[in-house]
Amino acid sequence: MSIKVLIAEDQRMLRGALASLLDFEDDIDVIGQAGDGDEALTLIAQHQPDVCLLDIEMPARSGLDVAEEIRRRGYPCRVMILTTFARPGYFERAVEAGVQGYLLKDEPSERLAEAIRRVMEGRREVSPELVFGTVRNANPLTEREREVLRLAADGNSSNDIAAQLHLSYGTVRNYMSEILGKLQAKNRIEAISMAEEKGWI
């Protein structure tokens, strides 16, 4: 029985290259290719792949959004993230979403095929750089603080954030003060920039 793989990657050339490489493997069958997160979820529902290879930064939904939705819907496929970003916040979120593989795109191609086989055996495959980076850069923000900062990053004022989260203006201001202190940022713009760079929001 071959391993049915679906690839979701917004760069068409890279997506095609990955599919071609994996099709050389006797025991791996690429059954679908998606260019964004929404298309990926549609193809997953249609084809029921064994393994989904997801890029993080895609239009419509990110690979992490797709991984979280796969878990929410209870699909049995295993999820592997392929990324150019060794950001600790992304890795933490992937672990929370139950992702079984997290590899950097500059890994050797044979490593990818082997990782797919190992993930099918129930093992977890992670690029070493990501593990060490996560240990050094643990996310100091609580889930609520991340929520507040994400809304601020979308351009919402403190009053807007208070209304959306059903909090008082003072509570939101206190959260923002805590965030600035934890990140040692001078203002919310700097805090947003720092948190986005590390993949924490």
Disulfide bonds with the S-S distance in Angstrom:
none
